[in-house]
Amino acid sequence: AFVTINANDDASGVFRFETDAILEEERDAVVTVTVVREGGSIGAATVAVQAIGGSGNSGAQAGIDFAFRPTTLEFPDGSESQTLTFSIIDDAVPELDEAFALSLLPPSRGRLAAPSTLTVVIS
């Protein structure tokens, strides 16, 4: 008799942000964000990260309120976390809190887990 065992785990891991929201002061020059890989780390994988600008008066806009370029994080075989950095643009204009989001795109191996979106609030 033959028995087939189907893989039901994520040997390549699941990818998510370390947290779902961060609060940054406008005068903070550099922000560091961590993406973690859990549940397995077999094989190299990549995960793309994009910024989604806010809307309305409370929406932070790329190039005006923050400097972020879409990027791809590389996770070598066995790697369980990667960081990315971007800048908050300080200006002399008085403003209320503004927000935008970073979003993970599906990885080359493995899958996404929550939170796959990170809200960044600039105060």
N, C-alpha and C positions, 0 to 999 in steps of 0.2 A: 504494500500500500504506500502511496505517496501522499505526503501532507505538504500543502503549500501554505506558508505563513506570509501574509501580506504585510508590508511595512506600514505601521500605523503611527509611527512617531516622526518627529521632525529632526532627523539626524543632522540636517544642515542648519537647524535652529529657527527660531522665530525672532523677528526684529521689531523693536519698539523704541520709543523715546524713553529716557530714564524717568521723566515726569511729564505731566500733561500741560503744565503752565509754569511760566516764570515771570517775575516782575523785575524790571530793570530800570534804573534811573537814567534819564536822558544823558546825564554827564558821564555815565559808564561808557568807556570807549570801546571795550571789546567784550563780547558775550561768548561763552563756551557752552556748547550743548553736547550731551552724550547720547549716543544710540547704542543700545545693548543687544546682544545676541544670546538668547537663552534656549535651554532645552537640547542643545546640540551645537557642535561647531565643526562638523566634518565637511571639509572642502572649502575652497575659497568662494566668496560670494561678494556681490556688490549691491548697494542700496542707494538709490538716487534720492536727493532731498531738494524740494522746491519751496519757495516762499509764496504765500498767498496774501497779497495786500489786503488791508481792511477796507471797509466801505464807509461812506458818510464822514461826519466830522470826527468820529472817534477812530477812524481807520488810518493806520500807519502805512505810508507808501514807500516802496523801494526807491532808492536814489534820493529821497527827500528826508525820510526819518530813519532809515537803516540802509546799510550797504550789504547786500547778500546776492551772491550769484548761485544759480542752481549748481549743485555739486554731486559727485558720486563718491560715496565712502567705500573703501576697499577693505574687506575683512579677509585676511589670509586664513588658511586652514588653521583651526584651533583658536582663532581670535574671538574674544567675547565682547569687546566694546571698541568703539571709535568715537573720536570727538571732532566737532567742527566749530569753527569760530567765525564771527561776523561782527561788524561794527554798528553801533548806534550813532547816528549823526546828531550832534548837539547843535542847536541853533539858539538865537537870542529871542525867538518868538515865544511868548507865554502861551501854553497850550494845556488842554485837559489831557488825561490819560489817553493814549492811542494804542491800538492793538493790531497785530497781524499774526499769521500762522505759518508754521513750517510743517510740511507734509512729507511723509515717506512714501515713495513709490514702490510697487512690488519688487522684491529682491530677485536677483538672478538665480538664487537657490533658497529653499526654505519658504517662509511666508511671513506676513505681517501679523503683529499682535497689537492690542491696545496698550498704551496710546500710540497710534501712528500719526497723530496730529498734535502739535505742540503750540499752544497759544503764548505769544510773547506780548506782554503789556509794558509799554514804555511810559513811565511817570515823570 
